[in-house]
Amino acid sequence: MLSFEFGDCLLPKKDKADRGGEDALFTSVELAALGVADGVGGWYFRGVDPGIYARGLMRRTAAAVQAGQRDPVKALRDAYDKNKGKGTTTACVALLDGGQLNSVNVGDSGFIIIRDGQVVQARQVTIHSFNFPFQLGQGSPDRPKDGVVGSFALQPEDIVIMATDGLWDNLFEEQVAELAVGPSDMVKLAKNIAKAALTAATEPGRKTPWSNTGGKIDDISVIAAQVVSS
């Protein structure tokens, strides 16, 4: 039987820190489940804190899984149906069943799978256009079923890195994999990856996935999960 060991880190953008940022995440060793959400910042200029919608969606997704729903699309749909209020968010949810990681990703968050220091499964995203990801919430036509759905076979010692675009806009997947080589403390790994993304975002002229002339300063949320035999 396989399970996860987790570590996570959420670094809010400085001007959002007093609100806790606009990202949200959850992990559960008992449920072998994880998820991230990235509230769409444009709502703030309409008087709505985007983090509230994102946190509500993740909280309700975790509750759906706790209630016995093991299909990530259905768990996210249950949360989406119950998560009333203003706001929109991207969302990525994954559950480990046996040796299979079942997932759904709506938007430009997502995860990679690292095995023996190499990326064996790249991030899969759903976007309408550059910087316009699929999103769930008020006024958006996108639904949980519109996300990328996947099922991936995992092995002991595999590492799953799930994160919001605050990571993926600033570090290439191979750079993330390099940080995962060595000691397998998931708490330290999540923090190291988040800090490396922050450094990349604030380094002028650095080549990043966002551009050839620098990164994108944003909330950064990272979950590091190592597969273990239980």
BAKE-48120 format. One line per field, with one value per residue: residue number from 1; residue in one letter; x, y, z of N, C-alpha, C, O in turn. Coordinates in nm, 3 decimals, m for minus. Layout:
<sites>
nr <- NUM;...
rest <- A;...
n_px <- X;...
n_py <- Y;...
n_pz <- Z;...
ca_px <- X;...
ca_py <- Y;...
ca_pz <- Z;...
c_px <- X;...
c_py <- Y;...
c_pz <- Z;...
o_px <- X;...
o_py <- Y;...
o_pz <- Z;...
</sites>
This chain:
<sites>
nr <- 1;2;3;4;5;6;7;8;9;10;11;12;13;14;15;16;17;18;19;20;21;22;23;24;25;26;27;28;29;30;31;32;33;34;35;36;37;38;39;40;41;42;43;44;45;46;47;48;49;50;51;52;53;54;55;56;57;58;59;60;61;62;63;64;65;66;67;68;69;70;71;72;73;74;75;76;77;78;79;80;81;82;83;84;85;86;87;88;89;90;91;92;93;94;95;96;97;98;99;100;101;102;103;104;105;106;107;108;109;110;111;112;113;114;115;116;117;118;119;120;121;122;123;124;125;126;127;128;129;130;131;132;133;134;135;136;137;138;139;140;141;142;143;144;145;146;147;148;149;150;151;152;153;154;155;156;157;158;159;160;161;162;163;164;165;166;167;168;169;170;171;172;173;174;175;176;177;178;179;180;181;182;183;184;185;186;187;188;189;190;191;192;193;194;195;196;197;198;199;200;201;202;203;204;205;206;207;208;209;210;211;212;213;214;215;216;217;218;219;220;221;222;223;224;225;226;227;228;229;230
rest <- M;L;S;F;E;F;G;D;C;L;L;P;K;K;D;K;A;D;R;G;G;E;D;A;L;F;T;S;V;E;L;A;A;L;G;V;A;D;G;V;G;G;W;Y;F;R;G;V;D;P;G;I;Y;A;R;G;L;M;R;R;T;A;A;A;V;Q;A;G;Q;R;D;P;V;K;A;L;R;D;A;Y;D;K;N;K;G;K;G;T;T;T;A;C;V;A;L;L;D;G;G;Q;L;N;S;V;N;V;G;D;S;G;F;I;I;I;R;D;G;Q;V;V;Q;A;R;Q;V;T;I;H;S;F;N;F;P;F;Q;L;G;Q;G;S;P;D;R;P;K;D;G;V;V;G;S;F;A;L;Q;P;E;D;I;V;I;M;A;T;D;G;L;W;D;N;L;F;E;E;Q;V;A;E;L;A;V;G;P;S;D;M;V;K;L;A;K;N;I;A;K;A;A;L;T;A;A;T;E;P;G;R;K;T;P;W;S;N;T;G;G;K;I;D;D;I;S;V;I;A;A;Q;V;V;S;S
n_px <- 0.085;0.057;0.138;0.145;0.404;0.403;0.491;0.453;0.434;0.345;0.387;0.286;0.241;0.394;0.222;m0.014;0.000;m0.116;m0.370;m0.339;m0.272;m0.376;m0.384;m0.457;m0.436;m0.445;m0.363;m0.372;m0.273;m0.410;m0.618;m0.475;m0.453;m0.438;m0.432;m0.440;m0.519;m0.566;m0.663;m0.820;m0.675;m0.794;m1.042;m1.003;m0.995;m1.252;m1.359;m1.360;m1.214;m1.001;m0.887;m1.065;m1.260;m1.097;m0.990;m1.225;m1.307;m1.107;m1.130;m1.386;m1.351;m1.172;m1.344;m1.535;m1.386;m1.321;m1.572;m1.597;m1.574;m1.386;m1.321;m1.150;m1.254;m1.528;m1.522;m1.419;m1.620;m1.836;m1.749;m1.734;m2.004;m2.107;m1.966;m2.046;m2.076;m1.878;m1.608;m1.331;m1.124;m0.830;m0.774;m0.632;m0.643;m0.559;m0.563;m0.443;m0.483;m0.437;m0.180;m0.215;m0.223;m0.478;m0.615;m0.719;m0.691;m0.768;m0.694;m0.384;m0.229;m0.095;0.095;0.407;0.573;0.842;1.105;1.378;1.528;1.450;1.211;0.926;0.666;0.517;0.379;0.035;m0.183;m0.474;m0.566;m0.711;m0.585;m0.266;m0.177;m0.440;m0.601;m0.810;m1.081;m1.265;m1.582;m1.782;m1.937;m1.765;m1.738;m1.619;m1.592;m1.547;m1.523;m1.404;m1.137;m0.796;m0.781;m0.624;m0.443;m0.194;0.067;0.234;0.543;0.724;0.917;0.891;0.838;0.598;0.537;0.324;0.180;0.095;0.079;0.268;0.499;0.543;0.564;0.809;1.018;1.172;1.062;1.267;1.450;1.314;1.311;1.583;1.618;1.494;1.661;1.843;1.834;1.526;1.332;1.025;0.905;1.116;1.187;0.962;0.968;1.223;1.189;0.985;1.117;1.323;1.176;1.076;1.314;1.389;1.177;1.228;1.468;1.632;1.634;1.656;1.617;1.312;1.021;0.816;0.917;1.196;1.327;1.301;1.109;0.780;0.630;0.441;0.184;0.309;0.261;0.337;0.331;0.496;0.522;0.608;0.612;0.551;0.591;0.343
n_py <- m0.120;0.219;0.547;0.899;1.126;1.451;1.794;2.146;2.483;2.821;3.125;3.437;3.711;4.025;4.254;4.132;3.997;4.065;3.976;3.711;3.620;3.510;3.253;2.902;2.589;2.232;1.936;1.585;1.322;1.099;1.076;1.062;1.279;1.589;1.939;2.251;2.599;2.904;3.211;3.446;3.749;3.983;4.026;4.163;4.432;4.484;4.492;4.249;3.989;3.769;3.545;3.435;3.293;3.098;2.962;2.865;2.686;2.489;2.395;2.283;2.091;1.915;1.831;1.692;1.474;1.362;1.275;1.056;1.066;0.968;1.033;1.277;1.478;1.474;1.531;1.791;1.912;1.887;2.058;2.296;2.336;2.395;2.613;2.906;3.257;3.551;3.555;3.392;3.109;2.918;2.561;2.263;1.921;1.615;1.261;0.973;0.643;0.318;0.240;0.449;0.784;0.996;1.273;1.620;1.921;2.249;2.518;2.703;2.612;2.314;2.002;1.819;1.504;1.349;1.127;0.949;1.183;1.294;1.455;1.285;1.313;1.581;1.906;1.965;2.183;2.400;2.656;2.959;3.157;3.332;3.400;3.381;3.173;2.872;2.886;2.857;2.964;3.259;3.391;3.269;3.042;2.800;2.468;2.208;1.964;2.047;2.063;1.933;1.591;1.322;1.010;0.850;0.618;0.555;0.513;0.385;0.634;0.819;1.166;1.412;1.732;1.981;2.290;2.644;2.898;3.077;2.941;2.798;2.996;3.096;2.912;2.662;2.330;2.139;2.265;2.262;1.988;1.942;2.058;1.872;1.662;1.457;1.478;1.363;1.527;1.648;1.880;2.066;2.060;2.167;2.430;2.512;2.505;2.696;2.927;2.942;2.997;3.249;3.395;3.379;3.520;3.779;3.853;4.060;4.048;3.774;3.461;3.307;3.085;3.267;3.496;3.614;3.806;3.820;3.722;3.661;3.829;3.698;3.532;3.233;2.898;2.580;2.229;1.948;1.609;1.291;0.959;0.678;0.345;0.191
n_pz <- 0.000;m0.088;0.025;0.120;0.223;0.340;0.275;0.297;0.172;0.185;0.046;0.068;m0.161;m0.093;m0.076;m0.028;0.201;0.448;0.418;0.402;0.157;m0.176;m0.253;m0.188;m0.013;0.049;0.234;0.306;0.489;0.580;0.392;0.163;m0.017;m0.199;m0.278;m0.459;m0.496;m0.676;m0.627;m0.842;m0.906;m1.006;m0.892;m0.656;m0.713;m0.746;m0.506;m0.373;m0.187;m0.330;m0.216;m0.036;m0.179;m0.300;m0.076;0.036;m0.163;m0.159;0.103;0.098;m0.097;0.028;0.229;0.081;m0.009;0.237;0.304;0.149;m0.130;m0.397;m0.653;m0.818;m0.987;m0.932;m0.660;m0.665;m0.812;m0.636;m0.435;m0.579;m0.646;m0.395;m0.311;m0.275;m0.353;m0.439;m0.675;m0.843;m0.925;m1.001;m0.991;m0.862;m0.800;m0.645;m0.587;m0.424;m0.501;m0.428;m0.636;m0.807;m0.909;m0.922;m1.089;m1.137;m1.315;m1.326;m1.497;m1.453;m1.244;m1.103;m1.129;m1.110;m1.160;m1.009;m1.058;m0.951;m0.970;m1.211;m1.425;m1.480;m1.540;m1.680;m1.606;m1.670;m1.827;m1.848;m2.046;m2.169;m2.310;m2.321;m1.990;m1.913;m1.759;m1.740;m1.508;m1.203;m1.087;m1.018;m1.301;m1.479;m1.754;m1.725;m1.591;m1.338;m1.485;m1.715;m1.679;m1.708;m1.692;m1.529;m1.482;m1.311;m1.273;m0.976;m0.791;m0.502;m0.339;m0.543;m0.614;m0.584;m0.694;m0.637;m0.724;m0.729;m0.990;m0.908;m0.856;m1.102;m1.297;m1.250;m1.206;m1.403;m1.482;m1.471;m1.308;m1.067;m1.023;m0.981;m0.732;m0.579;m0.548;m0.330;0.033;0.178;0.311;0.321;0.416;0.432;0.163;0.027;0.128;0.036;m0.240;m0.276;m0.182;m0.369;m0.598;m0.531;m0.522;m0.793;m0.904;m0.829;m0.934;m1.144;m1.501;m1.525;m1.691;m1.718;m1.700;m1.735;m1.871;m2.073;m1.943;m1.671;m1.376;m1.234;m0.980;m0.725;m0.527;m0.382;m0.370;m0.256;m0.260;m0.147;m0.198;m0.104;m0.217;m0.023;0.111;0.297
ca_px <- 0.000;0.136;0.081;0.226;0.458;0.381;0.540;0.395;0.479;0.269;0.450;0.202;0.303;0.402;0.107;m0.132;0.032;m0.207;m0.493;m0.304;m0.253;m0.494;m0.373;m0.502;m0.392;m0.474;m0.305;m0.423;m0.206;m0.515;m0.695;m0.381;m0.511;m0.375;m0.491;m0.404;m0.606;m0.508;m0.770;m0.792;m0.652;m0.875;m1.158;m0.969;m1.025;m1.398;m1.398;m1.373;m1.087;m1.000;m0.843;m1.178;m1.320;m1.000;m0.983;m1.351;m1.311;m1.019;m1.189;m1.500;m1.300;m1.121;m1.460;m1.597;m1.301;m1.340;m1.704;m1.589;m1.563;m1.248;m1.301;m1.114;m1.344;m1.655;m1.496;m1.407;m1.753;m1.916;m1.703;m1.774;m2.149;m2.137;m1.882;m2.117;m2.008;m1.807;m1.469;m1.294;m0.995;m0.783;m0.775;m0.573;m0.670;m0.510;m0.584;m0.369;m0.560;m0.347;m0.060;m0.253;m0.253;m0.586;m0.606;m0.783;m0.630;m0.842;m0.612;m0.239;m0.153;m0.061;0.199;0.498;0.616;0.987;1.152;1.524;1.582;1.406;1.068;0.867;0.534;0.517;0.254;m0.064;m0.263;m0.585;m0.569;m0.779;m0.479;m0.158;m0.216;m0.586;m0.627;m0.943;m1.105;m1.396;m1.645;m1.888;m1.915;m1.678;m1.805;m1.543;m1.643;m1.447;m1.507;m1.327;m0.995;m0.720;m0.798;m0.517;m0.418;m0.053;0.118;0.344;0.630;0.786;1.021;0.851;0.804;0.501;0.540;0.205;0.198;0.028;0.168;0.378;0.618;0.566;0.604;0.943;1.119;1.147;1.038;1.395;1.510;1.244;1.358;1.718;1.605;1.439;1.765;1.908;1.752;1.384;1.248;0.930;0.881;1.228;1.184;0.859;1.018;1.335;1.136;0.914;1.217;1.393;1.084;1.074;1.440;1.381;1.077;1.278;1.602;1.618;1.701;1.668;1.530;1.215;0.909;0.731;0.978;1.342;1.383;1.261;0.996;0.654;0.610;0.306;0.176;0.373;0.215;0.403;0.316;0.590;0.468;0.687;0.540;0.613;0.518;0.289
ca_py <- 0.000;0.341;0.667;1.018;1.213;1.584;1.921;2.252;2.620;2.926;3.256;3.540;3.833;4.119;4.342;4.051;3.918;4.094;3.900;3.570;3.587;3.471;3.109;2.811;2.452;2.135;1.803;1.491;1.191;0.998;1.063;1.058;1.379;1.720;2.033;2.393;2.692;3.037;3.308;3.541;3.876;4.094;4.049;4.256;4.568;4.495;4.488;4.110;3.923;3.645;3.433;3.374;3.193;2.989;2.883;2.793;2.574;2.382;2.339;2.199;1.974;1.822;1.774;1.594;1.354;1.305;1.211;0.931;1.084;0.943;1.084;1.418;1.567;1.481;1.602;1.933;1.958;1.902;2.180;2.407;2.356;2.448;2.729;3.023;3.383;3.611;3.516;3.280;3.052;2.794;2.454;2.134;1.825;1.480;1.160;0.849;0.521;0.210;0.300;0.545;0.921;1.047;1.418;1.715;2.053;2.355;2.638;2.698;2.551;2.182;1.926;1.732;1.384;1.334;0.992;0.941;1.313;1.335;1.479;1.178;1.361;1.726;1.975;1.978;2.301;2.441;2.801;3.016;3.230;3.368;3.465;3.373;3.030;2.827;2.918;2.821;3.066;3.345;3.454;3.189;2.927;2.677;2.378;2.107;1.864;2.105;2.055;1.817;1.477;1.226;0.900;0.822;0.513;0.601;0.414;0.436;0.736;0.926;1.293;1.496;1.874;2.053;2.431;2.747;2.953;3.150;2.857;2.757;3.111;3.143;2.806;2.555;2.203;2.072;2.331;2.210;1.850;1.949;2.089;1.754;1.559;1.458;1.442;1.356;1.597;1.718;2.015;2.149;2.068;2.264;2.563;2.544;2.532;2.824;3.034;2.953;3.065;3.389;3.453;3.394;3.622;3.912;3.871;4.129;3.993;3.628;3.387;3.226;3.047;3.384;3.578;3.608;3.923;3.823;3.640;3.726;3.829;3.650;3.432;3.107;2.787;2.457;2.105;1.842;1.483;1.174;0.832;0.581;0.221;0.191
ca_pz <- 0.000;m0.097;0.086;0.101;0.325;0.286;0.325;0.215;0.201;0.118;0.062;0.005;m0.213;0.018;m0.063;0.004;0.320;0.559;0.392;0.391;0.016;m0.253;m0.279;m0.083;m0.035;0.154;0.225;0.405;0.488;0.597;0.269;0.050;m0.107;m0.196;m0.372;m0.452;m0.569;m0.691;m0.650;m0.950;m0.839;m1.055;m0.805;m0.547;m0.757;m0.744;m0.366;m0.328;m0.156;m0.406;m0.133;0.034;m0.267;m0.318;0.047;0.050;m0.258;m0.111;0.225;0.061;m0.169;0.130;0.298;m0.009;m0.005;0.370;0.305;0.073;m0.274;m0.439;m0.788;m0.797;m1.060;m0.858;m0.534;m0.697;m0.854;m0.516;m0.370;m0.667;m0.632;m0.262;m0.280;m0.323;m0.327;m0.551;m0.692;m0.929;m0.888;m1.061;m0.890;m0.894;m0.693;m0.676;m0.483;m0.446;m0.476;m0.466;m0.692;m0.909;m0.871;m1.006;m1.073;m1.227;m1.305;m1.395;m1.497;m1.472;m1.134;m1.154;m1.060;m1.183;m1.088;m1.019;m1.026;m0.965;m1.007;m1.344;m1.442;m1.562;m1.580;m1.681;m1.570;m1.776;m1.793;m1.934;m2.054;m2.285;m2.380;m2.230;m1.865;m1.897;m1.736;m1.700;m1.368;m1.151;m1.005;m1.070;m1.430;m1.566;m1.814;m1.699;m1.488;m1.301;m1.590;m1.824;m1.648;m1.755;m1.601;m1.552;m1.388;m1.327;m1.186;m0.891;m0.727;m0.380;m0.351;m0.635;m0.550;m0.654;m0.658;m0.682;m0.689;m0.808;m1.093;m0.846;m0.878;m1.241;m1.378;m1.211;m1.217;m1.499;m1.416;m1.446;m1.192;m0.951;m1.003;m0.924;m0.589;m0.511;m0.535;m0.199;0.150;0.144;0.407;0.236;0.469;0.386;0.018;m0.012;0.161;m0.052;m0.374;m0.270;m0.169;m0.497;m0.690;m0.492;m0.568;m0.939;m0.937;m0.794;m0.991;m1.274;m1.617;m1.523;m1.783;m1.645;m1.787;m1.759;m1.976;m2.079;m1.874;m1.530;m1.335;m1.199;m0.836;m0.702;m0.421;m0.417;m0.286;m0.298;m0.183;m0.182;m0.150;m0.142;m0.209;0.069;0.133;0.433
c_px <- 0.088;0.062;0.178;0.286;0.458;0.467;0.476;0.446;0.395;0.336;0.363;0.288;0.293;0.276;m0.023;m0.116;m0.066;m0.341;m0.467;m0.280;m0.384;m0.489;m0.434;m0.449;m0.445;m0.397;m0.368;m0.351;m0.311;m0.589;m0.607;m0.426;m0.439;m0.441;m0.439;m0.505;m0.541;m0.620;m0.729;m0.792;m0.739;m0.997;m1.129;m1.007;m1.176;m1.451;m1.414;m1.234;m1.086;m0.960;m0.957;m1.242;m1.227;m0.994;m1.112;m1.358;m1.224;m1.074;m1.303;m1.458;m1.248;m1.237;m1.528;m1.518;m1.317;m1.473;m1.707;m1.577;m1.417;m1.221;m1.270;m1.205;m1.475;m1.637;m1.489;m1.542;m1.844;m1.879;m1.747;m1.922;m2.185;m2.065;m1.943;m2.039;m1.931;m1.662;m1.453;m1.155;m0.959;m0.784;m0.710;m0.592;m0.620;m0.530;m0.507;m0.455;m0.479;m0.218;m0.088;m0.281;m0.356;m0.601;m0.695;m0.716;m0.708;m0.757;m0.464;m0.162;m0.110;0.053;0.289;0.529;0.764;1.025;1.302;1.583;1.538;1.255;1.011;0.723;0.533;0.381;0.164;m0.162;m0.379;m0.592;m0.646;m0.679;m0.373;m0.211;m0.367;m0.622;m0.775;m0.957;m1.248;m1.452;m1.741;m1.850;m1.827;m1.756;m1.739;m1.600;m1.535;m1.421;m1.424;m1.176;m0.929;m0.733;m0.690;m0.512;m0.277;m0.008;0.239;0.420;0.684;0.905;0.994;0.817;0.708;0.516;0.418;0.216;0.111;0.128;0.276;0.508;0.645;0.599;0.750;1.054;1.077;1.136;1.168;1.468;1.444;1.293;1.498;1.713;1.556;1.540;1.829;1.813;1.603;1.294;1.152;0.900;0.991;1.224;1.081;0.906;1.131;1.287;1.066;1.012;1.294;1.306;1.077;1.200;1.437;1.287;1.132;1.417;1.591;1.696;1.711;1.571;1.442;1.107;0.818;0.785;1.130;1.408;1.335;1.140;0.874;0.635;0.463;0.304;0.241;0.328;0.272;0.368;0.418;0.538;0.556;0.605;0.620;0.527;0.471;0.239
c_py <- 0.124;0.456;0.783;1.067;1.354;1.691;2.029;2.388;2.717;3.060;3.360;3.653;3.940;4.204;4.267;3.979;3.942;4.022;3.750;3.525;3.544;3.324;3.030;2.672;2.363;2.007;1.716;1.358;1.080;0.971;1.047;1.156;1.512;1.810;2.174;2.474;2.829;3.134;3.412;3.683;3.990;4.125;4.150;4.399;4.590;4.480;4.350;4.052;3.787;3.523;3.362;3.265;3.073;2.900;2.803;2.672;2.459;2.316;2.245;2.077;1.870;1.756;1.669;1.463;1.284;1.230;1.085;0.944;1.071;0.983;1.233;1.516;1.584;1.552;1.752;1.990;1.978;2.031;2.304;2.439;2.423;2.579;2.855;3.151;3.430;3.565;3.408;3.233;2.938;2.688;2.329;2.042;1.688;1.388;1.034;0.731;0.402;0.271;0.406;0.683;0.975;1.197;1.493;1.850;2.151;2.481;2.611;2.668;2.413;2.117;1.856;1.611;1.365;1.193;0.986;1.072;1.367;1.358;1.372;1.211;1.513;1.781;1.984;2.087;2.319;2.593;2.843;3.089;3.266;3.447;3.469;3.224;2.999;2.857;2.884;2.936;3.152;3.409;3.377;3.072;2.795;2.599;2.276;2.005;1.915;2.101;1.936;1.708;1.375;1.117;0.850;0.716;0.566;0.484;0.471;0.527;0.837;1.050;1.369;1.639;1.940;2.198;2.520;2.807;3.043;3.072;2.842;2.872;3.149;3.039;2.706;2.422;2.131;2.134;2.283;2.069;1.849;1.977;1.968;1.642;1.571;1.421;1.455;1.413;1.686;1.859;2.110;2.166;2.171;2.407;2.605;2.579;2.667;2.940;3.053;3.023;3.214;3.461;3.478;3.506;3.764;3.941;3.935;4.058;3.843;3.565;3.294;3.178;3.165;3.471;3.558;3.720;3.934;3.737;3.723;3.716;3.799;3.570;3.304;3.001;2.657;2.344;2.005;1.713;1.368;1.048;0.736;0.456;0.218;0.052
c_pz <- 0.000;m0.030;0.064;0.233;0.266;0.352;0.241;0.261;0.119;0.150;m0.008;m0.054;m0.104;0.035;m0.036;0.138;0.434;0.542;0.383;0.249;m0.048;m0.297;m0.163;m0.116;0.076;0.127;0.331;0.388;0.494;0.467;0.145;m0.059;m0.091;m0.300;m0.351;m0.532;m0.569;m0.727;m0.753;m0.896;m0.884;m0.969;m0.695;m0.584;m0.773;m0.602;m0.307;m0.302;m0.228;m0.324;m0.063;m0.050;m0.283;m0.193;0.069;m0.041;m0.209;0.015;0.192;m0.020;m0.071;0.203;0.212;m0.010;0.130;0.378;0.218;m0.076;m0.318;m0.584;m0.776;m0.869;m0.983;m0.725;m0.558;m0.739;m0.733;m0.443;m0.448;m0.651;m0.499;m0.230;m0.340;m0.290;m0.448;m0.554;m0.795;m0.889;m0.981;m0.952;m0.945;m0.774;m0.737;m0.557;m0.522;m0.406;m0.524;m0.515;m0.795;m0.849;m0.970;m0.981;m1.171;m1.205;m1.391;m1.387;m1.509;m1.345;m1.187;m1.079;m1.159;m1.096;m1.116;m0.976;m1.054;m1.019;m1.142;m1.346;m1.535;m1.602;m1.566;m1.639;m1.693;m1.737;m1.890;m1.931;m2.179;m2.374;m2.278;m2.111;m1.846;m1.881;m1.721;m1.551;m1.330;m1.070;m1.082;m1.203;m1.525;m1.625;m1.781;m1.582;m1.453;m1.411;m1.707;m1.798;m1.714;m1.650;m1.633;m1.448;m1.414;m1.226;m1.109;m0.831;m0.597;m0.413;m0.462;m0.555;m0.641;m0.602;m0.721;m0.636;m0.775;m0.906;m1.036;m0.850;m1.027;m1.334;m1.356;m1.216;m1.323;m1.425;m1.383;m1.327;m1.063;m0.919;m0.941;m0.774;m0.509;m0.497;m0.397;m0.088;0.122;0.255;0.328;0.285;0.420;0.235;m0.029;0.013;0.067;m0.192;m0.377;m0.263;m0.299;m0.600;m0.659;m0.537;m0.718;m0.978;m0.918;m0.850;m1.128;m1.385;m1.622;m1.623;m1.701;m1.743;m1.821;m1.872;m1.974;m2.002;m1.730;m1.503;m1.303;m1.048;m0.807;m0.572;m0.471;m0.319;m0.341;m0.204;m0.237;m0.118;m0.198;m0.120;m0.120;0.077;0.277;0.471
o_px <- 0.183;m0.061;0.281;0.226;0.507;0.509;0.447;0.493;0.377;0.341;0.366;0.394;0.194;0.229;m0.129;m0.207;m0.096;m0.416;m0.559;m0.269;m0.489;m0.577;m0.460;m0.421;m0.484;m0.368;m0.413;m0.365;m0.301;m0.619;m0.658;m0.436;m0.387;m0.498;m0.400;m0.568;m0.471;m0.666;m0.617;m0.893;m0.758;m1.049;m1.220;m1.046;m1.222;m1.571;m1.476;m1.145;m1.163;m0.995;m0.948;m1.274;m1.272;m0.994;m1.108;m1.408;m1.265;m1.066;m1.316;m1.522;m1.277;m1.229;m1.575;m1.576;m1.325;m1.483;m1.808;m1.569;m1.333;m1.109;m1.354;m1.231;m1.526;m1.725;m1.544;m1.576;m1.920;m1.966;m1.790;m1.960;m2.283;m2.099;m1.898;m1.947;m1.919;m1.601;m1.549;m1.078;m1.046;m0.793;m0.730;m0.560;m0.637;m0.517;m0.507;m0.496;m0.454;m0.153;0.003;m0.354;m0.326;m0.601;m0.740;m0.688;m0.715;m0.750;m0.422;m0.042;m0.090;0.102;0.254;0.514;0.808;0.981;1.347;1.674;1.583;1.180;1.043;0.665;0.545;0.281;0.210;m0.218;m0.382;m0.620;m0.647;m0.688;m0.388;m0.280;m0.417;m0.667;m0.856;m0.859;m1.339;m1.380;m1.778;m1.745;m1.813;m1.832;m1.795;m1.651;m1.440;m1.307;m1.378;m1.097;m0.996;m0.700;m0.665;m0.570;m0.243;m0.041;0.334;0.369;0.688;0.983;1.070;0.771;0.735;0.508;0.409;0.257;0.059;0.246;0.368;0.616;0.755;0.657;0.808;1.171;0.960;1.193;1.178;1.538;1.512;1.315;1.527;1.796;1.574;1.509;1.864;1.722;1.560;1.192;1.193;0.872;0.962;1.254;1.111;0.886;1.135;1.338;1.085;0.993;1.326;1.357;1.073;1.194;1.478;1.313;1.086;1.477;1.546;1.809;1.768;1.458;1.491;1.102;0.752;0.710;1.184;1.530;1.329;1.075;0.865;0.624;0.373;0.409;0.229;0.353;0.256;0.373;0.426;0.514;0.575;0.538;0.740;0.406;0.550;0.190
o_py <- 0.133;0.461;0.767;1.051;1.374;1.679;2.005;2.405;2.698;3.103;3.371;3.685;3.945;4.224;4.328;3.910;3.850;4.007;3.672;3.405;3.542;3.277;3.084;2.641;2.410;1.974;1.766;1.291;0.981;0.856;1.023;1.120;1.544;1.762;2.211;2.422;2.867;3.139;3.462;3.732;4.086;4.236;4.216;4.478;4.699;4.460;4.334;4.065;3.698;3.410;3.243;3.157;2.958;2.777;2.689;2.567;2.344;2.195;2.138;1.972;1.751;1.637;1.567;1.355;1.162;1.131;1.015;0.842;1.152;0.967;1.309;1.625;1.695;1.625;1.831;2.104;2.074;2.104;2.404;2.556;2.497;2.648;2.905;3.149;3.359;3.539;3.339;3.307;2.870;2.720;2.292;2.079;1.649;1.429;0.994;0.720;0.386;0.346;0.450;0.696;0.996;1.242;1.440;1.889;2.137;2.544;2.511;2.695;2.399;2.170;1.836;1.615;1.365;1.145;1.014;1.071;1.474;1.290;1.369;1.144;1.566;1.709;2.009;2.085;2.261;2.653;2.773;3.085;3.235;3.548;3.553;3.159;3.088;2.855;2.884;3.000;3.123;3.471;3.416;3.008;2.689;2.657;2.258;1.962;1.837;2.133;1.848;1.728;1.343;1.129;0.813;0.724;0.616;0.372;0.593;0.498;0.934;1.040;1.387;1.664;1.952;2.225;2.478;2.772;3.082;3.131;2.869;2.849;3.224;3.074;2.669;2.405;2.068;2.064;2.266;2.034;1.763;1.925;1.962;1.538;1.680;1.341;1.547;1.354;1.789;1.947;2.219;2.274;2.253;2.495;2.720;2.672;2.745;3.041;3.166;3.100;3.296;3.574;3.584;3.579;3.858;4.043;3.869;4.014;3.789;3.610;3.211;3.224;3.164;3.516;3.494;3.729;4.043;3.687;3.840;3.606;3.865;3.543;3.270;3.012;2.627;2.360;1.981;1.709;1.351;1.032;0.717;0.460;0.239;0.032
o_pz <- 0.078;m0.030;m0.003;0.339;0.155;0.467;0.123;0.373;m0.001;0.265;m0.131;m0.001;m0.031;0.147;m0.024;0.183;0.510;0.638;0.360;0.223;0.016;m0.368;m0.056;m0.231;0.183;0.012;0.435;0.286;0.423;0.435;0.036;m0.176;0.016;m0.398;m0.241;m0.625;m0.475;m0.841;m0.751;m0.847;m0.808;m0.971;m0.646;m0.497;m0.808;m0.579;m0.201;m0.387;m0.190;m0.359;m0.033;0.000;m0.278;m0.204;0.114;m0.001;m0.218;0.030;0.252;m0.013;m0.085;0.237;0.264;m0.011;0.136;0.451;0.214;m0.145;m0.280;m0.632;m0.729;m0.819;m0.971;m0.681;m0.481;m0.706;m0.729;m0.397;m0.391;m0.643;m0.492;m0.134;m0.443;m0.207;m0.548;m0.451;m0.830;m0.828;m1.035;m0.834;m1.061;m0.661;m0.853;m0.442;m0.639;m0.290;m0.644;m0.442;m0.865;m0.750;m1.088;m0.867;m1.272;m1.092;m1.514;m1.281;m1.568;m1.337;m1.308;m0.979;m1.276;m0.974;m1.231;m0.871;m1.165;m1.102;m1.183;m1.276;m1.654;m1.687;m1.456;m1.639;m1.804;m1.627;m1.998;m1.827;m2.280;m2.497;m2.159;m2.127;m1.770;m1.975;m1.691;m1.477;m1.414;m0.994;m1.195;m1.216;m1.641;m1.553;m1.808;m1.486;m1.529;m1.429;m1.790;m1.887;m1.770;m1.533;m1.750;m1.340;m1.526;m1.108;m1.168;m0.821;m0.581;m0.504;m0.473;m0.441;m0.760;m0.482;m0.843;m0.523;m0.879;m0.906;m1.108;m0.849;m1.073;m1.440;m1.435;m1.229;m1.332;m1.318;m1.277;m1.253;m0.962;m0.803;m0.858;m0.699;m0.387;m0.440;m0.353;m0.109;0.052;0.288;0.275;0.204;0.372;0.184;m0.116;m0.070;0.022;m0.255;m0.471;m0.331;m0.337;m0.682;m0.751;m0.586;m0.765;m1.074;m0.983;m0.816;m1.222;m1.365;m1.717;m1.639;m1.625;m1.857;m1.924;m1.958;m1.884;m1.996;m1.674;m1.595;m1.340;m0.994;m0.859;m0.514;m0.588;m0.199;m0.460;m0.082;m0.358;0.003;m0.318;m0.018;m0.139;0.053;0.369;0.582
</sites>
